[in-house]
Amino acid sequence: MSQTSSGTALTELRMQVIWTRLISIVEEQAQTLMRTAFSTTVRDAGDLSAALFDLEGRLVAEAVTGTPGHVNSMAEGVRHFLAKFPVATMKPGDHFITNDPWLTAGHLHDVTVVSPAFHDGRVVGLFGVCCHQVDIGGLGQGPDGRSIYEEGLQIPLLKLADAGRINQDLIDILCQNVRMPMQVKGDVLSYITSNEAASRRLSAMLGEFAMADLAQVADYIIERSLAATRAEIARLPDGQWTSTLVIDGYDKPVTLVGTLTIAGDTLSMDYEGTDPCLPRGINVVLNYCRAYTVFGLRCVISPDVPNNFGALDPFVVTAPEGSILNVQRPWPVAARHVIGQMLPDLVFGCLSQAIPDRVPAEGSSCLWSVQLRGNLPAQGNARQGESFDAIFFNSGGSGARPEQDGLSGTAFPSGVRAMPVEVTESSAPIVIWRKELRADSGGPGERRGGLGQTVEVGMRDGSGFEVLAMFERVDRPPGRDGGHDGAAGKVTTSGGKTMRAKGLQAIPAGERLVLEIPGGAGLGAPATRDPAKVRRDIEEGMITPEGASRDYGFTG
């Protein structure tokens, strides 16, 4: 090997090591956030993103822990911080904040904090976190709002801290407008803690490698990822494919239409033909639309390329202004995930026509977030009539995969974790009486869809409570490509009353809320499923003997 080629190999190796170290730093940033946050959504479920950006606002590295809706939206949003607060004006101890849905992650409940990272007295990068805040005031996270003004407190681009001094006026306004001020304040301060911890790690790494800044390594990461992504796109067939997905909507069905166009190493997804926005909070801003669209595309096309600006840039996403996927201020957006998390299934509907052997069937997709509200019982320091808000996440089944069954009770595409039942019950006066896999809910097929769940929850003292329902796949279960549909969802009380899938509703005293979460669709003809797998499914409780006979003709 020549001296030149040897030096090139060493440079390449050094860059790869630094790249890996950056990913570990942002993962530590995410873990610090989870260890210091007050809310269970961040602390236990990982409903967050943590990432490093260069001085142009380009995403360089993201944590493994987190959701695509958060990080891919934040990838678009950091440039807005830089436009308001130029790098040249930043000081050590500065931290910036917003929850503007049109700048970052699509609804007021996601709060983004961006902080400059310094090394040897110079700004070398920006660390950002975007986290779900259970309580942001207003009506709460549900689809009932008629405008953004009803959905909670809006925080414009502001300084959260100036040279290490917390903006106490902002904290006071925030605490005055929410139901759980201590939790909200604690969460916001934890965002600062995690960014500062990551900044210290970055400075130490730069010192270790005798680097003055991140410019060269950021260019290397982005250029390598861009080239790898374009190469993967170029391997796909050229053409144009259109898919339509009709979902439950709020009080009437919503039609989503997507057209995928591939030409050489370029790819675009356009949503012309999609329904217009609604006066209910299930609308999606373009940032969030792009976040889940690109995530769905990358899951199939370039899953092995680390997520950063270069990996995201080749994917062009457009939606008509005023459509339900590109809503404008001040339309309501609180429950935007109800539609946004369905977009990977629509993307897969296009890709299944181009590369059918690489695409999964439809799944439950929309996270079944159970947001509850009620009054605390009079005990200890709690005053009778004092209210609480609580949320816990539940997932249905994912669609069957080309070579494997779907995953049961798995949060795809959101990626959040389920909070432990004990943690949820300790943070609110509720009891989760049942949380179990739902037998026979996975769509039959050569590859079976993943199972949904059955969840039953009520107040500890049997009193009444409210649910801010935002559930999908109740009227229209998942299904595509030859397999059978997964089981549809159901929302009832323990007394047998059918509830609406969306909107604020009361559960009367003495009753509980019962959720039957959808299963994923199957792939291929059920008659071709290996009988040994059917037998195993029966033994493991995935399907009942009756279901095996009905769906697979199995009598063994």
C-alpha positions in Angstrom: 0.0 0.0 0.0 1.4 3.4 -0.9 1.9 6.2 1.6 -0.9 8.2 0.0 -3.4 5.4 0.1 -2.4 4.5 3.7 -2.9 8.1 4.7 -6.3 8.1 3.0 -7.4 4.9 4.8 -6.3 6.4 8.2 -8.2 9.6 7.5 -11.3 7.5 6.6 -11.0 5.5 9.7 -10.6 8.6 11.9 -13.7 10.1 10.3 -15.7 6.9 11.0 -14.6 6.8 14.6 -15.6 10.4 15.1 -18.9 9.8 13.4 -19.6 7.0 15.8 -18.6 9.1 18.8 -21.0 11.8 17.7 -23.9 9.3 17.6 -22.9 8.1 21.1 -22.9 11.7 22.4 -26.4 12.4 21.2 -27.6 9.1 22.6 -26.1 10.1 25.9 -28.0 13.4 25.5 -31.3 11.5 25.1 -30.5 9.2 28.0 -29.7 12.2 30.2 -33.1 13.7 29.2 -34.9 10.5 30.2 -33.1 10.5 33.6 -33.9 14.1 34.4 -37.4 14.6 32.9 -40.5 14.7 35.1 -43.1 13.4 32.7 -43.6 9.7 32.0 -43.9 10.4 28.2 -40.2 11.4 28.2 -38.9 9.6 31.2 -40.3 6.2 30.4 -41.7 6.2 26.9 -38.8 8.1 25.1 -41.3 10.4 23.3 -38.4 12.7 22.3 -35.6 13.4 19.9 -32.1 14.5 20.6 -29.6 15.6 17.9 -26.6 17.6 16.9 -26.6 20.3 14.1 -23.9 22.2 12.4 -23.7 26.0 12.3 -25.9 26.0 9.1 -28.6 24.1 10.9 -28.0 20.8 9.1 -28.7 17.6 11.1 -25.4 15.8 11.7 -26.2 13.1 14.2 -29.4 11.9 16.0 -29.9 9.7 19.0 -31.1 6.1 18.5 -33.7 6.8 21.2 -36.5 9.0 19.9 -39.3 9.3 17.3 -39.1 10.2 13.6 -41.9 12.7 14.0 -39.7 14.7 16.4 -36.3 14.4 14.9 -37.2 14.7 11.2 -39.4 17.8 12.1 -36.5 19.3 14.1 -34.2 18.7 11.2 -36.4 21.2 9.3 -36.8 23.6 12.3 -33.4 24.5 13.5 -32.9 26.9 10.6 -35.7 29.1 12.1 -33.8 29.4 15.4 -30.7 30.5 13.5 -32.7 33.1 11.5 -34.0 34.6 14.8 -30.8 34.1 16.8 -27.7 34.2 14.6 -24.7 32.2 15.7 -22.5 35.4 16.1 -24.9 36.6 18.8 -24.9 33.4 20.9 -23.2 33.2 24.3 -22.3 30.3 26.6 -25.4 29.5 28.7 -27.9 30.6 26.0 -30.8 28.3 25.3 -33.7 28.9 22.9 -37.2 27.5 22.9 -40.4 27.3 20.9 -43.5 25.0 20.4 -44.7 26.7 17.2 -46.2 23.8 15.2 -45.3 25.4 11.9 -41.6 25.7 12.8 -41.0 22.3 14.5 -43.0 19.2 15.3 -46.5 20.0 14.4 -48.5 20.7 17.6 -48.1 22.7 20.8 -47.4 19.7 23.0 -44.0 19.2 21.4 -41.5 21.7 22.9 -38.1 22.2 21.2 -35.1 23.6 22.9 -31.9 24.4 21.0 -28.6 25.3 22.6 -25.2 26.4 21.2 -22.2 24.2 22.0 -18.9 25.9 22.7 -15.3 24.8 22.4 -12.3 27.0 23.2 -14.7 30.0 23.3 -16.3 29.5 19.9 -19.7 28.1 18.9 -19.0 24.7 17.1 -22.5 23.2 16.9 -26.0 23.2 18.2 -27.7 20.6 20.3 -31.5 20.3 20.1 -34.2 18.3 21.9 -37.8 18.0 21.0 -40.1 16.4 23.6 -43.7 15.7 24.2 -45.3 17.8 26.9 -48.4 16.1 28.4 -49.9 19.5 29.5 -49.6 22.7 27.6 -52.9 24.2 28.8 -55.9 24.8 26.6 -58.3 21.9 25.8 -55.6 19.3 26.1 -54.2 17.0 23.5 -57.4 15.9 21.6 -59.0 16.6 18.3 -61.8 18.9 19.6 -60.2 22.3 19.1 -61.5 24.5 16.4 -58.3 26.6 16.1 -54.8 26.7 17.4 -55.9 29.3 20.0 -58.0 26.7 21.9 -55.2 24.1 22.0 -52.8 25.6 24.5 -50.1 28.1 25.2 -48.1 29.2 22.2 -44.4 29.8 22.8 -42.8 31.8 19.9 -39.1 31.7 19.3 -37.7 33.0 22.6 -34.6 32.8 24.8 -35.2 30.2 27.5 -32.0 31.3 29.1 -29.6 34.2 28.5 -25.9 33.6 29.4 -27.0 31.0 32.0 -29.9 33.1 33.5 -33.3 31.4 33.2 -36.0 33.5 31.6 -38.2 33.5 34.8 -40.9 35.5 33.2 -41.4 32.8 30.6 -41.4 30.1 33.2 -44.0 32.0 35.3 -46.3 32.4 32.2 -45.9 28.7 31.3 -46.7 27.6 34.9 -49.7 29.8 35.1 -51.3 28.3 32.0 -51.0 24.6 32.7 -52.7 22.1 35.0 -49.4 20.5 36.2 -46.9 23.4 36.6 -44.2 21.5 38.5 -44.1 18.7 35.9 -43.9 21.2 33.0 -41.3 23.3 34.6 -39.2 20.3 35.6 -39.4 19.0 32.0 -38.3 22.3 30.4 -35.3 22.5 32.8 -34.4 18.9 31.9 -34.1 19.9 28.3 -31.4 22.4 29.3 -29.6 19.8 31.4 -29.4 17.3 28.5 -28.1 19.9 26.0 -25.5 21.1 28.4 -24.3 17.5 29.1 -24.0 16.9 25.4 -22.1 20.1 24.9 -19.5 19.1 27.5 -19.0 15.7 25.8 -18.6 17.3 22.4 -16.0 19.8 23.7 -14.1 16.9 25.3 -14.2 14.9 22.1 -12.9 17.8 20.0 -10.0 18.3 22.4 -9.2 14.6 22.3 -9.0 14.6 18.5 -7.3 18.0 18.4 -10.1 19.4 16.3 -11.0 23.1 16.3 -14.6 22.6 15.1 -17.0 20.2 13.4 -17.1 21.7 9.9 -14.9 19.0 8.2 -16.5 16.0 9.9 -20.1 17.4 9.3 -19.4 17.8 5.6 -18.0 14.3 5.5 -21.0 12.8 7.2 -23.5 14.6 5.1 -21.7 14.0 1.8 -21.3 10.3 2.5 -24.9 9.9 3.5 -26.2 11.9 0.6 -24.2 9.8 -1.9 -25.3 6.5 -0.3 -29.0 7.5 -0.3 -28.9 8.6 -3.9 -27.2 5.3 -4.9 -30.1 3.4 -3.2 -32.7 5.5 -5.0 -30.9 4.9 -8.3 -31.3 1.1 -7.8 -35.1 1.5 -7.9 -37.2 1.3 -11.1 -38.1 4.6 -12.7 -41.8 5.4 -12.8 -44.8 6.9 -11.1 -47.2 5.2 -8.7 -50.3 6.5 -6.9 -51.9 5.1 -3.8 -55.0 6.1 -1.9 -55.7 5.5 1.8 -59.1 6.2 3.3 -59.1 6.5 7.1 -61.8 7.1 9.7 -61.3 10.9 10.2 -63.1 12.8 12.9 -66.8 12.6 12.0 -66.4 11.5 8.3 -63.8 9.6 6.3 -60.6 11.3 5.2 -59.0 10.4 1.9 -55.2 10.6 1.5 -53.7 10.4 -2.0 -50.0 10.1 -2.6 -48.0 9.9 -5.9 -44.5 8.6 -5.8 -42.2 9.6 -8.7 -38.7 8.1 -9.2 -36.3 9.2 -11.9 -32.7 8.1 -11.7 -31.4 9.1 -8.2 -34.2 11.6 -7.5 -37.5 10.8 -5.7 -40.6 12.9 -4.9 -43.8 12.2 -3.0 -46.7 14.5 -3.8 -50.1 14.6 -2.0 -52.2 16.3 -4.7 -55.8 15.0 -4.4 -55.7 14.7 -0.6 -58.8 16.0 1.3 -58.8 19.6 2.5 -58.1 20.5 6.1 -60.9 20.2 8.8 -62.1 22.4 11.6 -60.9 19.7 14.1 -57.4 19.1 15.5 -56.3 16.2 13.2 -54.7 18.4 10.6 -51.0 18.1 9.8 -48.4 20.8 9.1 -46.0 20.2 6.2 -43.0 19.7 8.6 -44.7 16.7 10.2 -46.1 15.4 6.9 -42.5 15.4 5.6 -41.1 13.8 8.7 -43.3 10.7 8.5 -43.3 10.5 4.7 -39.5 10.4 4.5 -39.3 8.0 7.4 -41.6 5.6 5.5 -39.5 5.9 2.4 -36.2 5.4 4.2 -37.5 2.3 6.1 -37.7 0.5 2.7 -35.2 2.4 0.5 -32.2 3.3 2.7 -32.6 1.9 6.2 -28.9 1.4 6.8 -27.9 5.0 6.1 -27.7 6.9 9.4 -30.2 9.7 9.7 -28.9 13.2 9.0 -29.2 16.1 6.5 -27.6 14.1 3.7 -29.9 11.1 4.2 -33.0 13.2 4.2 -32.2 15.7 1.5 -32.9 13.6 -1.6 -36.5 13.1 -0.7 -38.8 15.8 -1.9 -42.3 16.0 -0.3 -45.0 18.3 -1.4 -48.7 18.8 -0.4 -51.3 21.3 -1.5 -51.5 24.3 0.8 -54.8 24.1 2.7 -55.0 20.3 2.5 -55.1 18.2 5.6 -51.4 17.5 5.1 -50.3 21.1 4.7 -52.6 23.1 7.0 -52.0 26.8 7.6 -52.3 28.8 10.8 -54.6 29.0 12.8 -56.2 25.7 12.0 -56.1 23.1 14.9 -53.4 20.5 15.0 -53.3 19.0 18.5 -54.0 15.4 17.4 -52.0 15.6 14.2 -50.4 12.2 14.8 -53.8 10.5 14.0 -53.2 11.3 10.3 -49.4 11.9 10.3 -48.6 8.4 11.5 -50.7 6.8 8.7 -48.4 8.3 6.0 -45.9 5.4 6.0 -48.8 3.1 5.1 -49.7 5.4 2.2 -46.0 5.5 1.1 -45.9 1.7 1.3 -48.9 1.6 -0.9 -46.9 3.3 -3.6 -43.7 1.4 -3.0 -45.6 -2.0 -3.1 -46.3 -1.3 -6.8 -42.7 -0.6 -7.6 -40.9 -3.1 -5.3 -43.5 -5.5 -3.9 -41.1 -7.9 -2.4 -39.7 -5.3 0.0 -42.8 -3.7 1.5 -44.8 -4.7 4.6 -48.6 -4.8 4.8 -50.6 -2.0 6.5 -50.6 -1.9 10.3 -52.4 -0.3 13.2 -50.0 2.6 12.7 -51.7 5.4 14.6 -50.5 5.3 18.3 -53.4 4.8 20.6 -52.5 7.4 23.2 -54.9 7.3 26.2 -55.2 10.8 27.6 -57.3 10.9 30.7 -58.5 13.7 32.9 -60.3 13.6 36.2 -60.3 14.9 39.8 -57.8 13.7 42.4 -59.3 12.0 45.4 -59.1 14.0 48.7 -56.1 12.4 50.4 -52.7 13.6 51.7 -51.9 17.1 50.3 -54.3 16.8 47.4 -57.4 19.1 47.6 -60.7 17.6 46.5 -61.6 18.8 43.1 -57.9 19.3 42.0 -57.6 17.9 38.5 -55.1 15.7 36.9 -54.1 14.9 33.3 -52.4 11.5 32.5 -51.4 9.8 29.4 -50.1 6.4 28.5 -49.2 4.9 25.1 -50.6 1.7 23.5 -49.8 0.1 20.2 -51.5 -2.2 17.9 -50.0 -4.8 15.5 -47.7 -3.9 12.6 -48.4 -5.3 9.2 -46.9 -8.6 8.1 -43.4 -8.3 6.5 -42.3 -9.9 3.3 -40.3 -12.6 5.1 -41.8 -12.5 8.6 -45.0 -12.0 10.6 -45.9 -8.6 11.8 -44.9 -7.4 15.2 -47.4 -7.5 18.0 -48.1 -4.4 20.2 -45.4 -2.5 18.5 -45.3 1.3 18.0 -44.6 1.6 14.3 -44.0 4.1 13.0 -43.8 6.3 16.1 -41.2 4.1 17.9 -42.2 5.2 21.4 -42.1 2.7 24.3 -45.1 1.7 26.4 -44.9 3.1 29.9 -44.8 0.4 32.6 -48.3 0.0 34.1 -46.9 0.5 37.6 -45.4 3.8 36.6 -48.6 5.1 35.0 -50.6 4.0 38.1 -48.2 5.7 40.4 -48.5 9.0 38.6 -52.3 9.3 38.5 -55.2 7.8 40.5 -56.0 5.2 37.9 -55.9 1.4 37.6 -55.1 -0.4 34.4 -57.1 -3.5 34.9 -56.1 -5.2 31.7 -53.3 -4.8 29.2 -52.9 -7.9 27.1 -52.4 -9.1 23.5 -55.7 -9.5 21.5 -55.9 -13.1 20.2 -57.0 -13.4 16.5 -56.5 -9.7 15.8 -53.6 -10.2 13.5 -54.7 -10.4 9.8 -54.5 -13.9 8.4 -52.0 -14.6 5.6 -49.0 -16.6 4.6 -47.3 -14.1 7.0 -49.6 -13.1 9.8 -50.2 -9.5 10.9 -49.1 -8.5 14.4 -51.6 -8.6 17.2 -53.3 -5.6 18.8 -54.0 -5.3 22.5 -56.9 -5.1 24.9 -56.6 -2.3 27.5 -59.0 -1.6 30.3 -58.6 1.4 32.6 -60.6 3.1 35.3 -60.3 5.4 38.4 -58.9 3.9 41.5 -61.9 5.0 43.6 -64.5 4.2 40.9 -65.3 7.8 40.2 -66.0 9.1 36.7 -63.4 10.5 34.4 -62.9 11.9 30.9 -60.9 10.6 27.9 -59.6 12.7 25.1 -60.1 10.0 22.4 -57.9 10.1 19.3 -58.0 6.6 17.9 -57.9 5.3 14.3 -58.6 2.1 12.3 -62.0 1.6 14.0 -64.2 1.8 10.9 -61.5 0.9 8.4 -59.0 -1.8 9.5 -55.6 -2.2 7.9 -55.2 -4.4 4.9 -53.3 -4.7 1.5 -51.6 -7.1 -0.9 -53.5 -10.4 -0.7 -53.5 -11.0 3.0 -56.6 -10.5 5.1 -57.4 -7.4 7.1 -56.3 -7.0 10.7 -59.0 -6.7 13.3 -60.6 -3.2 13.5 -60.3 -1.3 16.8 -63.1 -0.8 19.3 -63.8 1.8 22.0 -66.3 0.9 24.7 -67.1 1.2 28.3 -67.0 -1.8 30.6 -70.8 -1.6 30.6 -70.9 -2.2 26.9 -71.6 1.3 25.6 -69.8 2.1 22.3 -67.8 5.3 22.5 -66.7 7.6 19.7 -63.1 7.0 18.5 -62.4 10.7 18.6 -63.3 13.6 20.9 -63.6 14.4 24.6 -66.0 12.0 26.3 -67.1 11.1 29.9 -66.8 7.7 31.5 -69.5 7.5 34.2 -68.7 6.5 37.8 -68.4 2.8 38.3 -67.4 2.1 34.7 -64.1 1.7 32.9 -62.8 2.5 29.5 -62.1 -0.6 27.3 -59.9 -0.3 24.2 -59.5 -3.1 21.6 -56.5 -1.9 19.5 -56.3 -3.0 15.9 -54.1 -5.8 14.6 -51.9 -5.6 11.5 -52.8 -6.9 8.1 -51.5 -10.2 6.8 -49.5 -10.8 3.6 -50.2 -13.5 1.1 -53.0 -16.2 1.0 -53.8 -17.7 4.4 -54.0 -21.1 2.9 -50.3 -21.1 2.1 -49.2 -20.5 5.8 -47.1 -23.3 7.2 -49.3 -25.5 9.4 -46.4 -25.7 11.9 -46.6 -21.9 12.3 -50.4 -22.1 12.8 -49.9 -24.7 15.5 -47.3 -22.5 17.2 -49.6 -19.5 17.1 -52.3 -21.6 18.9 -49.8 -22.7 21.5 -48.6 -19.2 22.1 -52.1 -17.7 22.3 -51.7 -15.6 19.2 -54.8 -17.2 17.6 -57.6 -19.4 19.0 -58.4 -22.9 17.7 -61.6 -21.4 16.4 -59.7 -18.6 14.6 -57.2 -21.2 13.2 -60.1 -23.2 11.7 -61.9 -20.2 10.4 -59.0 -18.3 8.9 -56.6 -21.1 8.0 -58.7 -24.2 7.6 -56.5 -25.7 10.3 -57.9 -28.8 12.1 -54.7 -30.3 13.6 
